[in-house]
Amino acid sequence: MSDSPADVAPVAVARAHRRGERFTVLTGAMVHGALCLARLDDATSLLVDGALPGERVVVELMHRKGRLWFAHTVAVDAPSPHRVEAPCPYYGECGGCQLQHVEYAQQLELKAEIVRDSMRRQKVTVPQRFAVHGAAEPWRYRWRGEFHVIPGTAGMSDARLGFNRVRSWTPVAVDDCLIHHPRITSSLPALTGLVRDAGESGLTALHLTAGEGGEELLLRPRPPRAIPSASVDAHARSAGERWSATSTTLSWRGHDYRVSPDTFIQVNWGSIELLYGAALRGLGDVAGRTVVDAYAGVGVLACELAARGASVVCIENNRDSARLGVLNAELNDCAARVRYVAQAVEDALPGAGVGVDAVLLDPPRAGCDQRVTAWLALAGAARIVYVSCDPATLARDLRVLCVSGPYRIEQHELVDMFPQTHHIESVVTLVREG
């Protein structure tokens, strides 16, 4: 065979591109962030928002990171059968949602495949089938949110509330949000009045939490001194609203929990049974056993575990959360079985985790500190339940625990706590071998 240039297929070479150029592309798989892979004829790689796998779409180049371009879908030539009309008038402009253009059942399929891909990349062996739990209500589910203050043309006298735009720190004003709890969205007119009355106080945002079964709104200005608590109370009375400036109560499985604006909660409180129910199934029978609840927050799971007969050691670095956790244990008559350690998990676990029967991990999006996974691999409990909101960091940590370490995955469940967005929760049960 000749190897002359005429017999060798030409190799596509990526050329220089510029922002604003448009191309028609065929999209491939969706990756974390609700972005679809695509490639131009010259081999330039793209990540495309607003698309579904297998669609032919017109895209516009937005920005570049290294050799990778990010692009936005501006027209759909050949739509997926799973494409739907987004119901929110702000979709595509507001950056809060990424999947409103995808029918809900397909959102779950796409998220499950993204989790599988994250595991494959780290060579983590997972069960062939995931249990995937969709939300009973994929709209109006957020019990907590932060709304930015947007001054108007006349300053604060015609200010409004809203969210950051897509790929921007510049906010867009909204009159409604289809994924926030009705208690929050129905209060937006009164909250806008509160913001306008605050005047030039430096107010930048309102942090809101629905509580008391959705009957109360916990309100925290940013910065806190921008609106005094007395002004919040006075405005609530005049508007006929039930607002609190300090704390509110959330309930689950017969337990009541006091929460403040600065303490972590699961924002989809209506689906908390799906998530925490999966964690309890993973832990199994805990009666008479000792469980470490790492990243324990205000003790939601700890109180339920104590009610089931477990002795619970809660590790929580946020001292406000730890104080509320102690209070919640007292309010729910389980203080004798719940002990709080107000330290970082990586510092407290080597002492608190010795001799325990199970460890519950529910870290922030960044995953566990490497000192946590390293210690667990060396001296961890017989059973670990890992609750994660980020597939990439979960896969990284499972590689340490399962691929390099002594654990195997017994069960992996997915829980969609954030419909219409790219986020997905995993609940993984690990069993120590050897």
Contacts in CASP RR format, 6 or more apart in sequence:
PFRMAT RR
TARGET T0000
AUTHOR 0000-0000-0000
METHOD contacts of the structure
MODEL  1
MSDSPADVAPVAVARAHRRGERFTVLTGAMVHGALCLARLDDATSLLVDG
ALPGERVVVELMHRKGRLWFAHTVAVDAPSPHRVEAPCPYYGECGGCQLQ
HVEYAQQLELKAEIVRDSMRRQKVTVPQRFAVHGAAEPWRYRWRGEFHVI
PGTAGMSDARLGFNRVRSWTPVAVDDCLIHHPRITSSLPALTGLVRDAGE
SGLTALHLTAGEGGEELLLRPRPPRAIPSASVDAHARSAGERWSATSTTL
SWRGHDYRVSPDTFIQVNWGSIELLYGAALRGLGDVAGRTVVDAYAGVGV
LACELAARGASVVCIENNRDSARLGVLNAELNDCAARVRYVAQAVEDALP
GAGVGVDAVLLDPPRAGCDQRVTAWLALAGAARIVYVSCDPATLARDLRV
LCVSGPYRIEQHELVDMFPQTHHIESVVTLVREG
1 7 0 8 1.000
12 41 0 8 1.000
12 42 0 8 1.000
12 43 0 8 1.000
13 42 0 8 1.000
13 43 0 8 1.000
14 40 0 8 1.000
14 42 0 8 1.000
14 43 0 8 1.000
14 44 0 8 1.000
14 67 0 8 1.000
15 42 0 8 1.000
15 44 0 8 1.000
17 44 0 8 1.000
17 61 0 8 1.000
17 64 0 8 1.000
17 69 0 8 1.000
18 61 0 8 1.000
19 61 0 8 1.000
19 62 0 8 1.000
19 63 0 8 1.000
20 60 0 8 1.000
20 61 0 8 1.000
20 62 0 8 1.000
21 60 0 8 1.000
21 61 0 8 1.000
22 58 0 8 1.000
22 59 0 8 1.000
22 60 0 8 1.000
22 61 0 8 1.000
22 74 0 8 1.000
23 40 0 8 1.000
23 58 0 8 1.000
23 59 0 8 1.000
23 61 0 8 1.000
23 71 0 8 1.000
24 56 0 8 1.000
24 57 0 8 1.000
24 58 0 8 1.000
24 59 0 8 1.000
24 77 0 8 1.000
25 38 0 8 1.000
25 39 0 8 1.000
25 40 0 8 1.000
25 46 0 8 1.000
25 48 0 8 1.000
25 56 0 8 1.000
25 57 0 8 1.000
25 59 0 8 1.000
25 71 0 8 1.000
26 38 0 8 1.000
26 54 0 8 1.000
26 55 0 8 1.000
26 56 0 8 1.000
27 36 0 8 1.000
27 37 0 8 1.000
27 38 0 8 1.000
27 48 0 8 1.000
27 51 0 8 1.000
27 52 0 8 1.000
27 53 0 8 1.000
27 54 0 8 1.000
27 55 0 8 1.000
27 56 0 8 1.000
27 57 0 8 1.000
28 36 0 8 1.000
28 37 0 8 1.000
28 38 0 8 1.000
28 53 0 8 1.000
28 54 0 8 1.000
29 36 0 8 1.000
29 37 0 8 1.000
29 53 0 8 1.000
29 113 0 8 1.000
29 117 0 8 1.000
30 36 0 8 1.000
30 37 0 8 1.000
30 52 0 8 1.000
30 53 0 8 1.000
30 110 0 8 1.000
30 113 0 8 1.000
30 114 0 8 1.000
31 37 0 8 1.000
31 47 0 8 1.000
31 114 0 8 1.000
31 117 0 8 1.000
32 114 0 8 1.000
32 118 0 8 1.000
32 391 0 8 1.000
32 392 0 8 1.000
32 422 0 8 1.000
33 98 0 8 1.000
33 422 0 8 1.000
34 49 0 8 1.000
34 50 0 8 1.000
34 98 0 8 1.000
34 99 0 8 1.000
34 110 0 8 1.000
34 421 0 8 1.000
34 422 0 8 1.000
35 47 0 8 1.000
35 48 0 8 1.000
35 49 0 8 1.000
35 70 0 8 1.000
36 47 0 8 1.000
36 48 0 8 1.000
36 49 0 8 1.000
36 50 0 8 1.000
36 51 0 8 1.000
36 52 0 8 1.000
36 53 0 8 1.000
36 54 0 8 1.000
36 55 0 8 1.000
37 45 0 8 1.000
37 46 0 8 1.000
37 47 0 8 1.000
37 48 0 8 1.000
38 45 0 8 1.000
38 46 0 8 1.000
38 47 0 8 1.000
38 48 0 8 1.000
38 51 0 8 1.000
38 59 0 8 1.000
38 71 0 8 1.000
39 45 0 8 1.000
39 46 0 8 1.000
40 46 0 8 1.000
44 67 0 8 1.000
44 69 0 8 1.000
45 67 0 8 1.000
45 68 0 8 1.000
45 69 0 8 1.000
46 59 0 8 1.000
46 61 0 8 1.000
46 68 0 8 1.000
46 69 0 8 1.000
46 70 0 8 1.000
46 71 0 8 1.000
47 68 0 8 1.000
47 69 0 8 1.000
47 70 0 8 1.000
47 71 0 8 1.000
48 57 0 8 1.000
48 59 0 8 1.000
48 70 0 8 1.000
48 71 0 8 1.000
48 72 0 8 1.000
48 73 0 8 1.000
49 70 0 8 1.000
49 71 0 8 1.000
49 72 0 8 1.000
49 73 0 8 1.000
49 98 0 8 1.000
49 166 0 8 1.000
50 72 0 8 1.000
50 73 0 8 1.000
50 92 0 8 1.000
50 98 0 8 1.000
50 101 0 8 1.000
51 57 0 8 1.000
51 59 0 8 1.000
51 73 0 8 1.000
51 76 0 8 1.000
52 79 0 8 1.000
52 80 0 8 1.000
52 82 0 8 1.000
52 83 0 8 1.000
52 101 0 8 1.000
52 102 0 8 1.000
52 106 0 8 1.000
53 80 0 8 1.000
53 110 0 8 1.000
54 80 0 8 1.000
55 76 0 8 1.000
55 77 0 8 1.000
55 78 0 8 1.000
55 79 0 8 1.000
55 80 0 8 1.000
55 83 0 8 1.000
56 76 0 8 1.000
56 77 0 8 1.000
56 78 0 8 1.000
57 73 0 8 1.000
57 74 0 8 1.000
57 75 0 8 1.000
57 76 0 8 1.000
57 77 0 8 1.000
57 78 0 8 1.000
58 73 0 8 1.000
58 74 0 8 1.000
58 75 0 8 1.000
58 76 0 8 1.000
58 77 0 8 1.000
59 71 0 8 1.000
59 72 0 8 1.000
59 73 0 8 1.000
59 74 0 8 1.000
60 71 0 8 1.000
60 72 0 8 1.000
60 74 0 8 1.000
61 69 0 8 1.000
61 70 0 8 1.000
61 71 0 8 1.000
62 69 0 8 1.000
62 70 0 8 1.000
62 71 0 8 1.000
62 72 0 8 1.000
62 167 0 8 1.000
63 69 0 8 1.000
63 70 0 8 1.000
63 167 0 8 1.000
64 70 0 8 1.000
70 167 0 8 1.000
76 83 0 8 1.000
82 102 0 8 1.000
82 103 0 8 1.000
82 106 0 8 1.000
83 101 0 8 1.000
83 102 0 8 1.000
83 103 0 8 1.000
84 100 0 8 1.000
84 101 0 8 1.000
84 102 0 8 1.000
84 103 0 8 1.000
85 101 0 8 1.000
86 92 0 8 1.000
86 97 0 8 1.000
86 100 0 8 1.000
86 101 0 8 1.000
87 100 0 8 1.000
87 178 0 8 1.000
88 94 0 8 1.000
88 97 0 8 1.000
88 100 0 8 1.000
88 177 0 8 1.000
88 178 0 8 1.000
90 172 0 8 1.000
90 174 0 8 1.000
90 177 0 8 1.000
91 97 0 8 1.000
91 100 0 8 1.000
91 101 0 8 1.000
92 166 0 8 1.000
93 165 0 8 1.000
93 166 0 8 1.000
93 172 0 8 1.000
94 162 0 8 1.000
94 163 0 8 1.000
94 164 0 8 1.000
94 165 0 8 1.000
94 166 0 8 1.000
94 172 0 8 1.000
94 174 0 8 1.000
95 163 0 8 1.000
95 164 0 8 1.000
95 165 0 8 1.000
95 166 0 8 1.000
95 167 0 8 1.000
96 163 0 8 1.000
96 164 0 8 1.000
96 179 0 8 1.000
96 421 0 8 1.000
97 179 0 8 1.000
97 420 0 8 1.000
97 421 0 8 1.000
98 420 0 8 1.000
98 421 0 8 1.000
98 422 0 8 1.000
99 107 0 8 1.000
99 110 0 8 1.000
99 419 0 8 1.000
99 420 0 8 1.000
99 421 0 8 1.000
99 422 0 8 1.000
100 420 0 8 1.000
102 110 0 8 1.000
104 134 0 8 1.000
104 138 0 8 1.000
104 419 0 8 1.000
107 416 0 8 1.000
107 419 0 8 1.000
107 420 0 8 1.000
108 132 0 8 1.000
108 134 0 8 1.000
108 414 0 8 1.000
108 416 0 8 1.000
111 132 0 8 1.000
111 414 0 8 1.000
111 416 0 8 1.000
111 422 0 8 1.000
111 424 0 8 1.000
112 130 0 8 1.000
112 132 0 8 1.000
112 414 0 8 1.000
112 424 0 8 1.000
114 391 0 8 1.000
114 422 0 8 1.000
114 424 0 8 1.000
115 130 0 8 1.000
115 391 0 8 1.000
115 414 0 8 1.000
115 424 0 8 1.000
115 426 0 8 1.000
116 126 0 8 1.000
116 130 0 8 1.000
118 391 0 8 1.000
118 392 0 8 1.000
118 394 0 8 1.000
118 395 0 8 1.000
119 125 0 8 1.000
119 126 0 8 1.000
119 391 0 8 1.000
119 395 0 8 1.000
119 398 0 8 1.000
121 395 0 8 1.000
122 395 0 8 1.000
122 396 0 8 1.000
122 398 0 8 1.000
122 399 0 8 1.000
122 403 0 8 1.000
123 399 0 8 1.000
123 403 0 8 1.000
124 395 0 8 1.000
124 398 0 8 1.000
124 399 0 8 1.000
124 402 0 8 1.000
124 403 0 8 1.000
124 409 0 8 1.000
125 402 0 8 1.000
125 408 0 8 1.000
125 409 0 8 1.000
126 409 0 8 1.000
126 412 0 8 1.000
127 409 0 8 1.000
127 411 0 8 1.000
127 412 0 8 1.000
130 412 0 8 1.000
130 413 0 8 1.000
130 414 0 8 1.000
131 278 0 8 1.000
131 411 0 8 1.000
131 412 0 8 1.000
131 413 0 8 1.000
131 414 0 8 1.000
132 413 0 8 1.000
132 414 0 8 1.000
132 416 0 8 1.000
133 274 0 8 1.000
133 278 0 8 1.000
133 413 0 8 1.000
133 414 0 8 1.000
133 415 0 8 1.000
133 416 0 8 1.000
134 271 0 8 1.000
134 274 0 8 1.000
134 415 0 8 1.000
134 416 0 8 1.000
134 419 0 8 1.000
135 141 0 8 1.000
135 268 0 8 1.000
135 271 0 8 1.000
135 274 0 8 1.000
135 416 0 8 1.000
135 417 0 8 1.000
135 419 0 8 1.000
136 270 0 8 1.000
136 271 0 8 1.000
137 270 0 8 1.000
138 416 0 8 1.000
138 419 0 8 1.000
138 420 0 8 1.000
139 178 0 8 1.000
139 179 0 8 1.000
139 419 0 8 1.000
139 420 0 8 1.000
140 178 0 8 1.000
140 179 0 8 1.000
140 180 0 8 1.000
140 181 0 8 1.000
140 182 0 8 1.000
140 185 0 8 1.000
141 179 0 8 1.000
141 181 0 8 1.000
141 268 0 8 1.000
141 270 0 8 1.000
141 271 0 8 1.000
141 419 0 8 1.000
142 177 0 8 1.000
142 179 0 8 1.000
142 180 0 8 1.000
142 181 0 8 1.000
142 184 0 8 1.000
142 267 0 8 1.000
142 268 0 8 1.000
143 181 0 8 1.000
143 184 0 8 1.000
143 209 0 8 1.000
143 210 0 8 1.000
143 211 0 8 1.000
143 214 0 8 1.000
143 250 0 8 1.000
143 265 0 8 1.000
143 267 0 8 1.000
143 268 0 8 1.000
143 269 0 8 1.000
143 270 0 8 1.000
144 207 0 8 1.000
144 208 0 8 1.000
144 209 0 8 1.000
144 210 0 8 1.000
144 265 0 8 1.000
144 267 0 8 1.000
145 180 0 8 1.000
145 184 0 8 1.000
145 207 0 8 1.000
145 208 0 8 1.000
145 209 0 8 1.000
145 267 0 8 1.000
146 205 0 8 1.000
146 206 0 8 1.000
146 207 0 8 1.000
146 208 0 8 1.000
146 222 0 8 1.000
147 161 0 8 1.000
147 162 0 8 1.000
147 163 0 8 1.000
147 188 0 8 1.000
147 191 0 8 1.000
147 205 0 8 1.000
147 206 0 8 1.000
147 208 0 8 1.000
148 161 0 8 1.000
148 162 0 8 1.000
148 163 0 8 1.000
148 164 0 8 1.000
148 171 0 8 1.000
148 204 0 8 1.000
148 205 0 8 1.000
149 159 0 8 1.000
149 161 0 8 1.000
149 195 0 8 1.000
149 203 0 8 1.000
149 204 0 8 1.000
149 205 0 8 1.000
149 206 0 8 1.000
150 159 0 8 1.000
150 160 0 8 1.000
150 161 0 8 1.000
150 162 0 8 1.000
150 171 0 8 1.000
150 172 0 8 1.000
150 173 0 8 1.000
151 159 0 8 1.000
152 158 0 8 1.000
152 159 0 8 1.000
152 160 0 8 1.000
156 195 0 8 1.000
156 196 0 8 1.000
156 198 0 8 1.000
156 199 0 8 1.000
156 200 0 8 1.000
156 203 0 8 1.000
157 196 0 8 1.000
157 199 0 8 1.000
158 196 0 8 1.000
159 192 0 8 1.000
159 195 0 8 1.000
159 196 0 8 1.000
160 173 0 8 1.000
160 174 0 8 1.000
160 192 0 8 1.000
160 195 0 8 1.000
161 173 0 8 1.000
161 174 0 8 1.000
161 188 0 8 1.000
161 191 0 8 1.000
161 192 0 8 1.000
161 195 0 8 1.000
161 206 0 8 1.000
162 171 0 8 1.000
162 172 0 8 1.000
162 173 0 8 1.000
162 174 0 8 1.000
163 171 0 8 1.000
163 172 0 8 1.000
163 174 0 8 1.000
163 177 0 8 1.000
164 170 0 8 1.000
164 171 0 8 1.000
164 172 0 8 1.000
165 171 0 8 1.000
165 172 0 8 1.000
175 188 0 8 1.000
176 185 0 8 1.000
176 188 0 8 1.000
177 184 0 8 1.000
177 185 0 8 1.000
178 420 0 8 1.000
179 419 0 8 1.000
179 420 0 8 1.000
179 421 0 8 1.000
181 210 0 8 1.000
181 214 0 8 1.000
183 210 0 8 1.000
183 211 0 8 1.000
183 214 0 8 1.000
183 215 0 8 1.000
183 216 0 8 1.000
183 217 0 8 1.000
184 208 0 8 1.000
184 210 0 8 1.000
184 217 0 8 1.000
187 208 0 8 1.000
187 217 0 8 1.000
187 241 0 8 1.000
187 243 0 8 1.000
190 235 0 8 1.000
190 236 0 8 1.000
190 239 0 8 1.000
190 240 0 8 1.000
190 241 0 8 1.000
191 206 0 8 1.000
191 208 0 8 1.000
191 219 0 8 1.000
193 235 0 8 1.000
194 206 0 8 1.000
194 227 0 8 1.000
194 231 0 8 1.000
194 232 0 8 1.000
194 235 0 8 1.000
194 239 0 8 1.000
195 203 0 8 1.000
195 206 0 8 1.000
197 231 0 8 1.000
197 235 0 8 1.000
198 221 0 8 1.000
198 226 0 8 1.000
198 227 0 8 1.000
198 231 0 8 1.000
201 226 0 8 1.000
201 227 0 8 1.000
202 223 0 8 1.000
202 226 0 8 1.000
203 221 0 8 1.000
203 222 0 8 1.000
203 223 0 8 1.000
203 226 0 8 1.000
203 227 0 8 1.000
204 222 0 8 1.000
204 223 0 8 1.000
204 226 0 8 1.000
205 221 0 8 1.000
205 222 0 8 1.000
206 219 0 8 1.000
206 220 0 8 1.000
206 221 0 8 1.000
206 222 0 8 1.000
207 219 0 8 1.000
207 220 0 8 1.000
207 221 0 8 1.000
207 222 0 8 1.000
207 261 0 8 1.000
208 217 0 8 1.000
208 218 0 8 1.000
208 219 0 8 1.000
208 220 0 8 1.000
209 217 0 8 1.000
209 218 0 8 1.000
209 248 0 8 1.000
209 259 0 8 1.000
209 261 0 8 1.000
209 265 0 8 1.000
210 216 0 8 1.000
210 217 0 8 1.000
210 218 0 8 1.000
210 248 0 8 1.000
210 269 0 8 1.000
211 217 0 8 1.000
211 218 0 8 1.000
211 248 0 8 1.000
211 249 0 8 1.000
211 250 0 8 1.000
212 242 0 8 1.000
212 248 0 8 1.000
212 249 0 8 1.000
213 250 0 8 1.000
213 251 0 8 1.000
215 242 0 8 1.000
216 242 0 8 1.000
216 243 0 8 1.000
216 244 0 8 1.000
216 248 0 8 1.000
216 249 0 8 1.000
217 241 0 8 1.000
217 242 0 8 1.000
217 243 0 8 1.000
217 244 0 8 1.000
217 248 0 8 1.000
218 243 0 8 1.000
218 244 0 8 1.000
218 245 0 8 1.000
218 246 0 8 1.000
218 247 0 8 1.000
218 248 0 8 1.000
218 259 0 8 1.000
218 260 0 8 1.000
218 261 0 8 1.000
219 232 0 8 1.000
219 243 0 8 1.000
219 244 0 8 1.000
219 245 0 8 1.000
219 261 0 8 1.000
220 245 0 8 1.000
220 261 0 8 1.000
220 262 0 8 1.000
221 227 0 8 1.000
221 232 0 8 1.000
229 245 0 8 1.000
229 246 0 8 1.000
232 243 0 8 1.000
232 245 0 8 1.000
233 243 0 8 1.000
233 245 0 8 1.000
235 241 0 8 1.000
235 243 0 8 1.000
236 242 0 8 1.000
236 243 0 8 1.000
246 260 0 8 1.000
247 258 0 8 1.000
247 259 0 8 1.000
247 260 0 8 1.000
247 324 0 8 1.000
248 258 0 8 1.000
248 259 0 8 1.000
249 256 0 8 1.000
249 257 0 8 1.000
249 258 0 8 1.000
249 259 0 8 1.000
250 256 0 8 1.000
250 257 0 8 1.000
250 259 0 8 1.000
250 265 0 8 1.000
250 269 0 8 1.000
251 257 0 8 1.000
252 269 0 8 1.000
252 272 0 8 1.000
252 273 0 8 1.000
252 276 0 8 1.000
252 300 0 8 1.000
252 304 0 8 1.000
253 273 0 8 1.000
253 304 0 8 1.000
255 300 0 8 1.000
255 303 0 8 1.000
255 304 0 8 1.000
255 307 0 8 1.000
255 328 0 8 1.000
255 332 0 8 1.000
256 328 0 8 1.000
256 331 0 8 1.000
256 332 0 8 1.000
257 298 0 8 1.000
257 299 0 8 1.000
257 300 0 8 1.000
257 303 0 8 1.000
257 324 0 8 1.000
257 328 0 8 1.000
257 331 0 8 1.000
258 298 0 8 1.000
258 324 0 8 1.000
258 327 0 8 1.000
258 328 0 8 1.000
258 331 0 8 1.000
259 265 0 8 1.000
259 298 0 8 1.000
259 324 0 8 1.000
260 320 0 8 1.000
260 324 0 8 1.000
262 318 0 8 1.000
262 320 0 8 1.000
262 321 0 8 1.000
263 297 0 8 1.000
263 298 0 8 1.000
263 318 0 8 1.000
263 320 0 8 1.000
263 321 0 8 1.000
263 324 0 8 1.000
264 297 0 8 1.000
264 298 0 8 1.000
264 318 0 8 1.000
264 321 0 8 1.000
265 298 0 8 1.000
265 300 0 8 1.000
266 272 0 8 1.000
266 275 0 8 1.000
266 276 0 8 1.000
266 300 0 8 1.000
266 417 0 8 1.000
267 417 0 8 1.000
268 417 0 8 1.000
268 418 0 8 1.000
271 415 0 8 1.000
271 416 0 8 1.000
271 417 0 8 1.000
272 300 0 8 1.000
274 415 0 8 1.000
274 417 0 8 1.000
275 387 0 8 1.000
275 415 0 8 1.000
275 417 0 8 1.000
275 425 0 8 1.000
275 427 0 8 1.000
276 300 0 8 1.000
276 301 0 8 1.000
276 304 0 8 1.000
278 413 0 8 1.000
278 415 0 8 1.000
278 427 0 8 1.000
279 301 0 8 1.000
279 360 0 8 1.000
279 362 0 8 1.000
279 385 0 8 1.000
279 387 0 8 1.000
279 427 0 8 1.000
280 301 0 8 1.000
280 304 0 8 1.000
280 305 0 8 1.000
281 411 0 8 1.000
281 413 0 8 1.000
281 429 0 8 1.000
282 383 0 8 1.000
282 385 0 8 1.000
282 410 0 8 1.000
282 411 0 8 1.000
282 427 0 8 1.000
282 429 0 8 1.000
283 291 0 8 1.000
283 305 0 8 1.000
283 358 0 8 1.000
283 360 0 8 1.000
283 383 0 8 1.000
283 385 0 8 1.000
286 305 0 8 1.000
286 308 0 8 1.000
286 309 0 8 1.000
286 310 0 8 1.000
286 357 0 8 1.000
286 358 0 8 1.000
287 308 0 8 1.000
287 309 0 8 1.000
287 310 0 8 1.000
288 309 0 8 1.000
288 310 0 8 1.000
288 311 0 8 1.000
289 310 0 8 1.000
289 311 0 8 1.000
289 357 0 8 1.000
289 358 0 8 1.000
290 310 0 8 1.000
290 311 0 8 1.000
290 312 0 8 1.000
290 313 0 8 1.000
290 355 0 8 1.000
290 356 0 8 1.000
290 357 0 8 1.000
290 358 0 8 1.000
291 305 0 8 1.000
291 310 0 8 1.000
291 311 0 8 1.000
291 312 0 8 1.000
291 313 0 8 1.000
291 356 0 8 1.000
291 357 0 8 1.000
291 358 0 8 1.000
291 359 0 8 1.000
291 360 0 8 1.000
292 312 0 8 1.000
292 313 0 8 1.000
292 315 0 8 1.000
292 349 0 8 1.000
292 352 0 8 1.000
292 353 0 8 1.000
292 356 0 8 1.000
292 358 0 8 1.000
292 359 0 8 1.000
292 360 0 8 1.000
292 381 0 8 1.000
293 299 0 8 1.000
293 301 0 8 1.000
293 302 0 8 1.000
293 305 0 8 1.000
293 312 0 8 1.000
293 313 0 8 1.000
293 314 0 8 1.000
293 315 0 8 1.000
293 360 0 8 1.000
293 362 0 8 1.000
294 315 0 8 1.000
294 345 0 8 1.000
294 349 0 8 1.000
294 359 0 8 1.000
294 360 0 8 1.000
294 361 0 8 1.000
294 362 0 8 1.000
294 363 0 8 1.000
294 372 0 8 1.000
295 315 0 8 1.000
295 316 0 8 1.000
295 345 0 8 1.000
295 361 0 8 1.000
295 362 0 8 1.000
295 363 0 8 1.000
295 364 0 8 1.000
296 302 0 8 1.000
296 314 0 8 1.000
296 315 0 8 1.000
296 316 0 8 1.000
296 321 0 8 1.000
296 322 0 8 1.000
296 325 0 8 1.000
296 340 0 8 1.000
296 362 0 8 1.000
297 314 0 8 1.000
297 316 0 8 1.000
297 318 0 8 1.000
297 321 0 8 1.000
297 322 0 8 1.000
297 324 0 8 1.000
297 325 0 8 1.000
298 321 0 8 1.000
298 324 0 8 1.000
298 325 0 8 1.000
298 328 0 8 1.000
299 314 0 8 1.000
299 325 0 8 1.000
299 328 0 8 1.000
299 329 0 8 1.000
299 338 0 8 1.000
300 328 0 8 1.000
301 360 0 8 1.000
301 362 0 8 1.000
302 312 0 8 1.000
302 314 0 8 1.000
302 325 0 8 1.000
302 329 0 8 1.000
302 334 0 8 1.000
302 338 0 8 1.000
303 328 0 8 1.000
303 329 0 8 1.000
303 332 0 8 1.000
303 334 0 8 1.000
303 338 0 8 1.000
305 312 0 8 1.000
306 312 0 8 1.000
306 329 0 8 1.000
306 332 0 8 1.000
306 334 0 8 1.000
306 337 0 8 1.000
306 338 0 8 1.000
307 332 0 8 1.000
307 334 0 8 1.000
309 337 0 8 1.000
310 337 0 8 1.000
311 337 0 8 1.000
311 339 0 8 1.000
312 337 0 8 1.000
312 338 0 8 1.000
312 339 0 8 1.000
313 339 0 8 1.000
313 341 0 8 1.000
313 352 0 8 1.000
313 353 0 8 1.000
313 356 0 8 1.000
314 322 0 8 1.000
314 325 0 8 1.000
314 338 0 8 1.000
314 339 0 8 1.000
314 340 0 8 1.000
314 341 0 8 1.000
315 340 0 8 1.000
315 341 0 8 1.000
315 343 0 8 1.000
315 345 0 8 1.000
315 348 0 8 1.000
315 349 0 8 1.000
315 352 0 8 1.000
316 322 0 8 1.000
316 325 0 8 1.000
316 340 0 8 1.000
316 341 0 8 1.000
316 342 0 8 1.000
317 342 0 8 1.000
317 343 0 8 1.000
317 344 0 8 1.000
317 345 0 8 1.000
319 342 0 8 1.000
322 340 0 8 1.000
322 342 0 8 1.000
325 338 0 8 1.000
325 340 0 8 1.000
326 335 0 8 1.000
326 338 0 8 1.000
326 340 0 8 1.000
329 335 0 8 1.000
329 337 0 8 1.000
329 338 0 8 1.000
341 348 0 8 1.000
341 352 0 8 1.000
344 369 0 8 1.000
345 363 0 8 1.000
345 368 0 8 1.000
345 369 0 8 1.000
345 372 0 8 1.000
346 368 0 8 1.000
346 369 0 8 1.000
346 371 0 8 1.000
346 372 0 8 1.000
346 375 0 8 1.000
349 359 0 8 1.000
349 372 0 8 1.000
349 375 0 8 1.000
349 376 0 8 1.000
350 375 0 8 1.000
350 379 0 8 1.000
353 359 0 8 1.000
353 380 0 8 1.000
353 381 0 8 1.000
354 379 0 8 1.000
355 381 0 8 1.000
356 381 0 8 1.000
357 381 0 8 1.000
357 382 0 8 1.000
357 383 0 8 1.000
358 381 0 8 1.000
358 382 0 8 1.000
358 383 0 8 1.000
358 384 0 8 1.000
358 385 0 8 1.000
359 376 0 8 1.000
359 380 0 8 1.000
359 381 0 8 1.000
359 383 0 8 1.000
359 384 0 8 1.000
359 385 0 8 1.000
360 384 0 8 1.000
360 385 0 8 1.000
360 387 0 8 1.000
361 368 0 8 1.000
361 372 0 8 1.000
361 384 0 8 1.000
361 385 0 8 1.000
361 386 0 8 1.000
361 387 0 8 1.000
362 386 0 8 1.000
362 387 0 8 1.000
363 372 0 8 1.000
363 388 0 8 1.000
363 393 0 8 1.000
364 389 0 8 1.000
365 389 0 8 1.000
365 390 0 8 1.000
365 393 0 8 1.000
366 390 0 8 1.000
366 393 0 8 1.000
367 388 0 8 1.000
367 390 0 8 1.000
367 393 0 8 1.000
367 394 0 8 1.000
367 396 0 8 1.000
367 397 0 8 1.000
368 393 0 8 1.000
368 397 0 8 1.000
370 400 0 8 1.000
373 397 0 8 1.000
373 400 0 8 1.000
373 401 0 8 1.000
374 400 0 8 1.000
376 384 0 8 1.000
376 401 0 8 1.000
377 400 0 8 1.000
377 401 0 8 1.000
377 404 0 8 1.000
377 405 0 8 1.000
377 406 0 8 1.000
377 407 0 8 1.000
380 432 0 8 1.000
381 432 0 8 1.000
382 431 0 8 1.000
382 432 0 8 1.000
383 429 0 8 1.000
383 430 0 8 1.000
383 431 0 8 1.000
383 432 0 8 1.000
384 401 0 8 1.000
384 407 0 8 1.000
384 429 0 8 1.000
384 430 0 8 1.000
384 432 0 8 1.000
385 427 0 8 1.000
385 428 0 8 1.000
385 429 0 8 1.000
385 430 0 8 1.000
386 394 0 8 1.000
386 397 0 8 1.000
386 398 0 8 1.000
386 426 0 8 1.000
386 427 0 8 1.000
386 428 0 8 1.000
386 430 0 8 1.000
387 425 0 8 1.000
387 426 0 8 1.000
387 427 0 8 1.000
388 394 0 8 1.000
388 397 0 8 1.000
388 425 0 8 1.000
388 426 0 8 1.000
388 428 0 8 1.000
389 417 0 8 1.000
389 423 0 8 1.000
389 424 0 8 1.000
389 425 0 8 1.000
391 424 0 8 1.000
391 426 0 8 1.000
394 426 0 8 1.000
394 428 0 8 1.000
398 409 0 8 1.000
398 428 0 8 1.000
398 430 0 8 1.000
401 407 0 8 1.000
401 430 0 8 1.000
402 408 0 8 1.000
402 409 0 8 1.000
402 430 0 8 1.000
406 432 0 8 1.000
406 433 0 8 1.000
406 434 0 8 1.000
407 430 0 8 1.000
407 431 0 8 1.000
407 432 0 8 1.000
407 433 0 8 1.000
408 430 0 8 1.000
408 431 0 8 1.000
408 433 0 8 1.000
409 428 0 8 1.000
409 429 0 8 1.000
409 430 0 8 1.000
410 429 0 8 1.000
410 430 0 8 1.000
410 431 0 8 1.000
411 427 0 8 1.000
411 428 0 8 1.000
411 429 0 8 1.000
412 426 0 8 1.000
412 427 0 8 1.000
412 428 0 8 1.000
412 429 0 8 1.000
413 426 0 8 1.000
413 427 0 8 1.000
413 428 0 8 1.000
414 424 0 8 1.000
414 425 0 8 1.000
414 426 0 8 1.000
414 427 0 8 1.000
415 424 0 8 1.000
415 425 0 8 1.000
415 426 0 8 1.000
415 427 0 8 1.000
416 424 0 8 1.000
416 425 0 8 1.000
417 423 0 8 1.000
417 424 0 8 1.000
417 425 0 8 1.000
418 424 0 8 1.000
418 425 0 8 1.000
END
